Amino acid sequence: MSNRILPLELIDKAIGSPIWILMRGRTELTGILRGFDDYVNLVLDDAVEYSPDPRDKSVVVRRELRAEILLNGNQVAVMVPGGTGPEDSMAARST
């Protein structure tokens, strides 16, 4: 039998770890994954939101959020377990 892993198993392994989440639209979040359900609604601690500035789309606005937030799974497009967010990915591209 192959060593397949199901998507929810992968998310379960990421609990307690940093995660980078890309939402529908252009909003991105980072935080510590604390929990999820079958609909991939997510609970994050120490969340930071990154979104484009409405006046200048090339500028990213960073905003600290509350200590604990709930994200609607219908709006989640991509999850990167262990990801630290757009700041580090931009730094990696410039080197």
N, CA, C and O atoms as CSV, one atom per row, in Angstrom:
chain,resi,resn,atom,element,x,y,z
A,1,MET,N,N,0.844,-1.181,0.000
A,1,MET,CA,C,0.000,0.000,0.000
A,1,MET,C,C,0.886,1.239,0.000
A,1,MET,O,O,1.956,1.235,0.609
A,2,SER,N,N,0.464,2.269,-0.657
A,2,SER,CA,C,1.252,3.501,-0.739
A,2,SER,C,C,1.146,4.299,0.558
A,2,SER,O,O,0.275,4.044,1.389
A,3,ASN,N,N,2.036,5.256,0.715
A,3,ASN,CA,C,2.052,6.122,1.892
A,3,ASN,C,C,1.256,7.390,1.621
A,3,ASN,O,O,1.787,8.494,1.736
A,4,ARG,N,N,0.000,7.239,1.267
A,4,ARG,CA,C,-0.851,8.396,0.988
A,4,ARG,C,C,-1.213,9.100,2.282
A,4,ARG,O,O,-1.343,8.480,3.338
A,5,ILE,N,N,-1.372,10.399,2.175
A,5,ILE,CA,C,-1.845,11.193,3.311
A,5,ILE,C,C,-3.040,12.012,2.837
A,5,ILE,O,O,-3.004,12.632,1.774
A,6,LEU,N,N,-4.074,12.004,3.625
A,6,LEU,CA,C,-5.279,12.756,3.283
A,6,LEU,C,C,-5.116,14.222,3.673
A,6,LEU,O,O,-4.368,14.535,4.599
A,7,PRO,N,N,-5.813,15.126,2.975
A,7,PRO,CA,C,-5.659,16.555,3.272
A,7,PRO,C,C,-5.905,16.912,4.739
A,7,PRO,O,O,-5.137,17.678,5.321
A,8,LEU,N,N,-6.954,16.374,5.340
A,8,LEU,CA,C,-7.231,16.709,6.738
A,8,LEU,C,C,-6.155,16.167,7.673
A,8,LEU,O,O,-5.911,16.742,8.734
A,9,GLU,N,N,-5.504,15.057,7.288
A,9,GLU,CA,C,-4.392,14.533,8.091
A,9,GLU,C,C,-3.211,15.492,8.045
A,9,GLU,O,O,-2.537,15.700,9.055
A,10,LEU,N,N,-2.959,16.073,6.885
A,10,LEU,CA,C,-1.867,17.039,6.755
A,10,LEU,C,C,-2.144,18.273,7.611
A,10,LEU,O,O,-1.248,18.776,8.289
A,11,ILE,N,N,-3.380,18.758,7.579
A,11,ILE,CA,C,-3.736,19.915,8.405
A,11,ILE,C,C,-3.595,19.556,9.883
A,11,ILE,O,O,-3.109,20.363,10.675
A,12,ASP,N,N,-4.017,18.353,10.253
A,12,ASP,CA,C,-3.918,17.915,11.648
A,12,ASP,C,C,-2.467,17.908,12.125
A,12,ASP,O,O,-2.186,18.264,13.269
A,13,LYS,N,N,-1.549,17.506,11.251
A,13,LYS,CA,C,-0.120,17.507,11.610
A,13,LYS,C,C,0.416,18.918,11.820
A,13,LYS,O,O,1.421,19.103,12.506
A,14,ALA,N,N,-0.250,19.918,11.234
A,14,ALA,CA,C,0.214,21.308,11.333
A,14,ALA,C,C,-0.292,22.015,12.590
A,14,ALA,O,O,0.117,23.146,12.854
A,15,ILE,N,N,-1.162,21.388,13.365
A,15,ILE,CA,C,-1.678,22.032,14.577
A,15,ILE,C,C,-0.525,22.336,15.526
A,15,ILE,O,O,0.330,21.490,15.787
A,16,GLY,N,N,-0.525,23.561,16.034
A,16,GLY,CA,C,0.527,24.015,16.941
A,16,GLY,C,C,1.728,24.608,16.232
A,16,GLY,O,O,2.681,25.049,16.875
A,17,SER,N,N,1.685,24.621,14.900
A,17,SER,CA,C,2.802,25.130,14.095
A,17,SER,C,C,2.395,26.399,13.354
A,17,SER,O,O,1.208,26.683,13.197
A,18,PRO,N,N,3.399,27.167,12.896
A,18,PRO,CA,C,3.084,28.336,12.061
A,18,PRO,C,C,2.448,27.888,10.748
A,18,PRO,O,O,2.763,26.820,10.222
A,19,ILE,N,N,1.558,28.712,10.235
A,19,ILE,CA,C,0.917,28.416,8.953
A,19,ILE,C,C,0.714,29.730,8.201
A,19,ILE,O,O,0.439,30.773,8.796
A,20,TRP,N,N,0.854,29.652,6.893
A,20,TRP,CA,C,0.636,30.798,5.998
A,20,TRP,C,C,-0.611,30.474,5.191
A,20,TRP,O,O,-0.676,29.423,4.552
A,21,ILE,N,N,-1.590,31.348,5.209
A,21,ILE,CA,C,-2.865,31.102,4.548
A,21,ILE,C,C,-3.126,32.186,3.517
A,21,ILE,O,O,-3.073,33.377,3.824
A,22,LEU,N,N,-3.408,31.760,2.288
A,22,LEU,CA,C,-3.804,32.673,1.220
A,22,LEU,C,C,-5.307,32.528,1.057
A,22,LEU,O,O,-5.818,31.437,0.803
A,23,MET,N,N,-6.002,33.639,1.207
A,23,MET,CA,C,-7.456,33.646,1.114
A,23,MET,C,C,-7.875,33.985,-0.315
A,23,MET,O,O,-7.064,34.460,-1.109
A,24,ARG,N,N,-9.140,33.739,-0.635
A,24,ARG,CA,C,-9.670,34.206,-1.919
A,24,ARG,C,C,-9.517,35.714,-1.943
A,24,ARG,O,O,-9.626,36.360,-0.901
A,25,GLY,N,N,-9.274,36.272,-3.081
A,25,GLY,CA,C,-8.925,37.693,-3.139
A,25,GLY,C,C,-7.419,37.783,-2.959
A,25,GLY,O,O,-6.694,36.900,-3.416
A,26,ARG,N,N,-6.941,38.813,-2.315
A,26,ARG,CA,C,-5.494,38.972,-2.175
A,26,ARG,C,C,-5.055,39.055,-0.724
A,26,ARG,O,O,-3.927,39.466,-0.452
A,27,THR,N,N,-5.900,38.683,0.199
A,27,THR,CA,C,-5.542,38.731,1.610
A,27,THR,C,C,-4.776,37.473,1.991
A,27,THR,O,O,-5.120,36.370,1.566
A,28,GLU,N,N,-3.735,37.650,2.798
A,28,GLU,CA,C,-2.948,36.540,3.313
A,28,GLU,C,C,-2.859,36.682,4.821
A,28,GLU,O,O,-2.895,37.793,5.351
A,29,LEU,N,N,-2.743,35.558,5.510
A,29,LEU,CA,C,-2.618,35.572,6.964
A,29,LEU,C,C,-1.532,34.604,7.392
A,29,LEU,O,O,-1.270,33.605,6.723
A,30,THR,N,N,-0.912,34.910,8.504
A,30,THR,CA,C,-0.007,33.974,9.153
A,30,THR,C,C,-0.431,33.862,10.609
A,30,THR,O,O,-1.071,34.762,11.152
A,31,GLY,N,N,-0.077,32.773,11.219
A,31,GLY,CA,C,-0.387,32.573,12.627
A,31,GLY,C,C,-0.057,31.154,13.036
A,31,GLY,O,O,0.525,30.388,12.268
A,32,ILE,N,N,-0.436,30.817,14.252
A,32,ILE,CA,C,-0.250,29.470,14.770
A,32,ILE,C,C,-1.594,28.752,14.650
A,32,ILE,O,O,-2.601,29.209,15.190
A,33,LEU,N,N,-1.600,27.625,13.940
A,33,LEU,CA,C,-2.834,26.868,13.760
A,33,LEU,C,C,-3.199,26.163,15.063
A,33,LEU,O,O,-2.416,25.367,15.581
A,34,ARG,N,N,-4.374,26.451,15.585
A,34,ARG,CA,C,-4.826,25.839,16.846
A,34,ARG,C,C,-5.888,24.774,16.627
A,34,ARG,O,O,-6.028,23.866,17.446
A,35,GLY,N,N,-6.636,24.869,15.539
A,35,GLY,CA,C,-7.658,23.864,15.295
A,35,GLY,C,C,-8.366,24.091,13.978
A,35,GLY,O,O,-8.197,25.123,13.329
A,36,PHE,N,N,-9.175,23.089,13.591
A,36,PHE,CA,C,-9.941,23.155,12.347
A,36,PHE,C,C,-11.088,22.156,12.445
A,36,PHE,O,O,-11.124,21.320,13.349
A,37,ASP,N,N,-12.022,22.254,11.503
A,37,ASP,CA,C,-13.110,21.283,11.443
A,37,ASP,C,C,-13.169,20.674,10.048
A,37,ASP,O,O,-12.309,20.943,9.209
A,38,ASP,N,N,-14.185,19.852,9.803
A,38,ASP,CA,C,-14.305,19.172,8.507
A,38,ASP,C,C,-14.524,20.128,7.343
A,38,ASP,O,O,-14.308,19.757,6.190
A,39,TYR,N,N,-14.950,21.353,7.632
A,39,TYR,CA,C,-15.164,22.358,6.587
A,39,TYR,C,C,-13.939,23.249,6.410
A,39,TYR,O,O,-13.985,24.235,5.674
A,40,VAL,N,N,-12.867,22.908,7.072
A,40,VAL,CA,C,-11.603,23.637,7.063
A,40,VAL,C,C,-11.779,25.070,7.577
A,40,VAL,O,O,-11.031,25.965,7.184
A,41,ASN,N,N,-12.756,25.285,8.448
A,41,ASN,CA,C,-12.777,26.517,9.229
A,41,ASN,C,C,-11.574,26.414,10.155
A,41,ASN,O,O,-11.347,25.364,10.756
A,42,LEU,N,N,-10.810,27.477,10.278
A,42,LEU,CA,C,-9.543,27.433,11.008
A,42,LEU,C,C,-9.551,28.367,12.204
A,42,LEU,O,O,-10.136,29.449,12.153
A,43,VAL,N,N,-8.901,27.949,13.276
A,43,VAL,CA,C,-8.662,28.806,14.433
A,43,VAL,C,C,-7.168,29.095,14.461
A,43,VAL,O,O,-6.349,28.176,14.484
A,44,LEU,N,N,-6.815,30.397,14.459
A,44,LEU,CA,C,-5.414,30.827,14.490
A,44,LEU,C,C,-5.153,31.664,15.724
A,44,LEU,O,O,-6.000,32.451,16.145
A,45,ASP,N,N,-3.976,31.490,16.299
A,45,ASP,CA,C,-3.482,32.364,17.364
A,45,ASP,C,C,-2.427,33.287,16.780
A,45,ASP,O,O,-1.778,32.946,15.791
A,46,ASP,N,N,-2.252,34.450,17.386
A,46,ASP,CA,C,-1.212,35.414,16.995
A,46,ASP,C,C,-1.243,35.701,15.496
A,46,ASP,O,O,-0.202,35.709,14.839
A,47,ALA,N,N,-2.425,35.932,14.964
A,47,ALA,CA,C,-2.591,36.117,13.525
A,47,ALA,C,C,-2.142,37.502,13.071
A,47,ALA,O,O,-2.318,38.501,13.769
A,48,VAL,N,N,-1.556,37.523,11.878
A,48,VAL,CA,C,-1.166,38.762,11.202
A,48,VAL,C,C,-1.790,38.718,9.811
A,48,VAL,O,O,-1.683,37.714,9.107
A,49,GLU,N,N,-2.442,39.812,9.419
A,49,GLU,CA,C,-3.087,39.909,8.115
A,49,GLU,C,C,-2.240,40.771,7.190
A,49,GLU,O,O,-1.731,41.817,7.593
A,50,TYR,N,N,-2.095,40.325,5.953
A,50,TYR,CA,C,-1.399,41.073,4.911
A,50,TYR,C,C,-2.403,41.291,3.784
A,50,TYR,O,O,-2.960,40.330,3.252
A,51,SER,N,N,-2.635,42.547,3.420
A,51,SER,CA,C,-3.581,42.840,2.349
A,51,SER,C,C,-3.069,44.014,1.530
A,51,SER,O,O,-2.301,44.836,2.029
A,52,PRO,N,N,-3.497,44.093,0.258
A,52,PRO,CA,C,-3.048,45.202,-0.578
A,52,PRO,C,C,-3.653,46.521,-0.113
A,52,PRO,O,O,-4.808,46.576,0.311
A,53,ASP,N,N,-2.860,47.577,-0.200
A,53,ASP,CA,C,-3.348,48.921,0.116
A,53,ASP,C,C,-4.373,49.296,-0.952
A,53,ASP,O,O,-4.077,49.173,-2.141
A,54,PRO,N,N,-5.567,49.750,-0.570
A,54,PRO,CA,C,-6.587,50.083,-1.568
A,54,PRO,C,C,-6.169,51.202,-2.522
A,54,PRO,O,O,-6.667,51.273,-3.645
A,55,ARG,N,N,-5.256,52.080,-2.081
A,55,ARG,CA,C,-4.809,53.186,-2.937
A,55,ARG,C,C,-3.657,52.785,-3.850
A,55,ARG,O,O,-3.499,53.351,-4.931
A,56,ASP,N,N,-2.849,51.810,-3.424
A,56,ASP,CA,C,-1.684,51.387,-4.206
A,56,ASP,C,C,-1.531,49.882,-4.041
A,56,ASP,O,O,-0.987,49.418,-3.039
A,57,LYS,N,N,-2.006,49.122,-5.015
A,57,LYS,CA,C,-2.037,47.660,-4.925
A,57,LYS,C,C,-0.655,47.028,-4.804
A,57,LYS,O,O,-0.544,45.867,-4.409
A,58,SER,N,N,0.402,47.774,-5.139
A,58,SER,CA,C,1.750,47.213,-5.022
A,58,SER,C,C,2.272,47.271,-3.587
A,58,SER,O,O,3.315,46.691,-3.287
A,59,VAL,N,N,1.559,47.966,-2.701
A,59,VAL,CA,C,1.961,48.096,-1.297
A,59,VAL,C,C,1.144,47.121,-0.459
A,59,VAL,O,O,-0.079,47.055,-0.583
A,60,VAL,N,N,1.827,46.366,0.393
A,60,VAL,CA,C,1.152,45.411,1.272
A,60,VAL,C,C,1.041,46.018,2.666
A,60,VAL,O,O,2.027,46.487,3.234
A,61,VAL,N,N,-0.168,46.002,3.205
A,61,VAL,CA,C,-0.425,46.521,4.548
A,61,VAL,C,C,-0.400,45.344,5.515
A,61,VAL,O,O,-1.077,44.337,5.309
A,62,ARG,N,N,0.401,45.490,6.585
A,62,ARG,CA,C,0.511,44.445,7.608
A,62,ARG,C,C,-0.290,44.895,8.820
A,62,ARG,O,O,-0.139,46.025,9.284
A,63,ARG,N,N,-1.152,44.004,9.336
A,63,ARG,CA,C,-2.000,44.375,10.466
A,63,ARG,C,C,-2.059,43.223,11.464
A,63,ARG,O,O,-2.415,42.098,11.114
A,64,GLU,N,N,-1.701,43.524,12.716
A,64,GLU,CA,C,-1.810,42.537,13.795
A,64,GLU,C,C,-3.292,42.352,14.125
A,64,GLU,O,O,-4.037,43.327,14.220
A,65,LEU,N,N,-3.707,41.121,14.296
A,65,LEU,CA,C,-5.097,40.839,14.640
A,65,LEU,C,C,-5.193,40.404,16.098
A,65,LEU,O,O,-4.193,40.380,16.816
A,66,ARG,N,N,-6.375,40.069,16.516
A,66,ARG,CA,C,-6.580,39.606,17.887
A,66,ARG,C,C,-5.778,38.333,18.155
A,66,ARG,O,O,-5.273,37.687,17.237
A,67,ALA,N,N,-5.678,37.997,19.432
A,67,ALA,CA,C,-4.906,36.824,19.834
A,67,ALA,C,C,-5.462,35.538,19.220
A,67,ALA,O,O,-4.699,34.613,18.944
A,68,GLU,N,N,-6.777,35.466,19.003
A,68,GLU,CA,C,-7.376,34.252,18.456
A,68,GLU,C,C,-8.445,34.645,17.449
A,68,GLU,O,O,-9.311,35.468,17.746
A,69,ILE,N,N,-8.385,34.051,16.243
A,69,ILE,CA,C,-9.388,34.356,15.218
A,69,ILE,C,C,-9.917,33.066,14.607
A,69,ILE,O,O,-9.277,32.017,14.680
A,70,LEU,N,N,-11.091,33.162,14.006
A,70,LEU,CA,C,-11.717,32.056,13.291
A,70,LEU,C,C,-11.836,32.454,11.828
A,70,LEU,O,O,-12.393,33.504,11.509
A,71,LEU,N,N,-11.312,31.616,10.936
A,71,LEU,CA,C,-11.395,31.872,9.497
A,71,LEU,C,C,-12.425,30.948,8.871
A,71,LEU,O,O,-12.488,29.766,9.206
A,72,ASN,N,N,-13.227,31.481,7.969
A,72,ASN,CA,C,-14.207,30.696,7.232
A,72,ASN,C,C,-13.483,29.848,6.191
A,72,ASN,O,O,-12.778,30.385,5.336
A,73,GLY,N,N,-13.650,28.548,6.257
A,73,GLY,CA,C,-12.972,27.644,5.337
A,73,GLY,C,C,-13.330,27.860,3.879
A,73,GLY,O,O,-12.532,27.532,3.001
A,74,ASN,N,N,-14.526,28.412,3.592
A,74,ASN,CA,C,-14.915,28.674,2.203
A,74,ASN,C,C,-14.033,29.727,1.553
A,74,ASN,O,O,-13.941,29.776,0.326
A,75,GLN,N,N,-13.390,30.560,2.338
A,75,GLN,CA,C,-12.566,31.638,1.802
A,75,GLN,C,C,-11.088,31.267,1.700
A,75,GLN,O,O,-10.297,32.031,1.147
A,76,VAL,N,N,-10.710,30.105,2.225
A,76,VAL,CA,C,-9.310,29.675,2.195
A,76,VAL,C,C,-8.992,29.100,0.818
A,76,VAL,O,O,-9.677,28.192,0.348
A,77,ALA,N,N,-7.953,29.629,0.173
A,77,ALA,CA,C,-7.532,29.130,-1.132
A,77,ALA,C,C,-6.321,28.207,-1.014
A,77,ALA,O,O,-6.284,27.155,-1.654
A,78,VAL,N,N,-5.321,28.590,-0.196
A,78,VAL,CA,C,-4.082,27.817,-0.053
A,78,VAL,C,C,-3.627,27.879,1.394
A,78,VAL,O,O,-3.725,28.920,2.043
A,79,MET,N,N,-3.125,26.751,1.895
A,79,MET,CA,C,-2.513,26.712,3.230
A,79,MET,C,C,-1.095,26.187,3.079
A,79,MET,O,O,-0.862,25.190,2.396
A,80,VAL,N,N,-0.150,26.864,3.723
A,80,VAL,CA,C,1.253,26.455,3.674
A,80,VAL,C,C,1.706,26.164,5.099
A,80,VAL,O,O,2.105,27.080,5.817
A,81,PRO,N,N,1.651,24.888,5.524
A,81,PRO,CA,C,2.135,24.560,6.865
A,81,PRO,C,C,3.608,24.921,7.005
A,81,PRO,O,O,4.415,24.615,6.127
A,82,GLY,N,N,3.953,25.568,8.102
A,82,GLY,CA,C,5.333,25.996,8.322
A,82,GLY,C,C,5.677,27.295,7.627
A,82,GLY,O,O,6.764,27.834,7.832
A,83,GLY,N,N,4.766,27.812,6.804
A,83,GLY,CA,C,5.017,29.064,6.091
A,83,GLY,C,C,4.970,30.254,7.018
A,83,GLY,O,O,4.190,30.291,7.969
A,84,THR,N,N,5.814,31.225,6.730
A,84,THR,CA,C,5.901,32.400,7.597
A,84,THR,C,C,5.352,33.662,6.946
A,84,THR,O,O,5.385,34.729,7.559
A,85,GLY,N,N,4.855,33.569,5.734
A,85,GLY,CA,C,4.169,34.705,5.149
A,85,GLY,C,C,4.859,35.359,3.985
A,85,GLY,O,O,5.945,34.948,3.577
A,86,PRO,N,N,4.218,36.389,3.447
A,86,PRO,CA,C,4.713,37.045,2.242
A,86,PRO,C,C,6.027,37.781,2.438
A,86,PRO,O,O,6.786,37.930,1.480
A,87,GLU,N,N,6.322,38.249,3.647
A,87,GLU,CA,C,7.574,38.984,3.863
A,87,GLU,C,C,8.783,38.094,3.595
A,87,GLU,O,O,9.730,38.517,2.933
A,88,ASP,N,N,8.755,36.873,4.101
A,88,ASP,CA,C,9.873,35.968,3.890
A,88,ASP,C,C,9.955,35.492,2.448
A,88,ASP,O,O,11.055,35.308,1.926
A,89,SER,N,N,8.804,35.285,1.786
A,89,SER,CA,C,8.851,34.840,0.397
A,89,SER,C,C,9.396,35.939,-0.504
A,89,SER,O,O,10.089,35.645,-1.478
A,90,MET,N,N,9.096,37.206,-0.198
A,90,MET,CA,C,9.641,38.317,-0.983
A,90,MET,C,C,11.144,38.438,-0.758
A,90,MET,O,O,11.892,38.721,-1.695
A,91,ALA,N,N,11.588,38.225,0.472
A,91,ALA,CA,C,13.018,38.288,0.773
A,91,ALA,C,C,13.762,37.177,0.052
A,91,ALA,O,O,14.873,37.390,-0.434
A,92,ALA,N,N,13.166,35.995,-0.023
A,92,ALA,CA,C,13.813,34.868,-0.700
A,92,ALA,C,C,13.940,35.131,-2.194
A,92,ALA,O,O,14.931,34.734,-2.806
A,93,ARG,N,N,12.949,35.797,-2.792
A,93,ARG,CA,C,13.006,36.091,-4.225
A,93,ARG,C,C,14.060,37.133,-4.557
A,93,ARG,O,O,14.599,37.139,-5.664
A,94,SER,N,N,14.361,38.017,-3.604
A,94,SER,CA,C,15.306,39.093,-3.894
A,94,SER,C,C,16.758,38.659,-3.723
A,94,SER,O,O,17.666,39.400,-4.099
A,95,THR,N,N,16.998,37.467,-3.159
A,95,THR,CA,C,18.388,37.002,-2.981
A,95,THR,C,C,18.825,36.133,-4.109
A,95,THR,O,O,19.960,35.658,-4.119
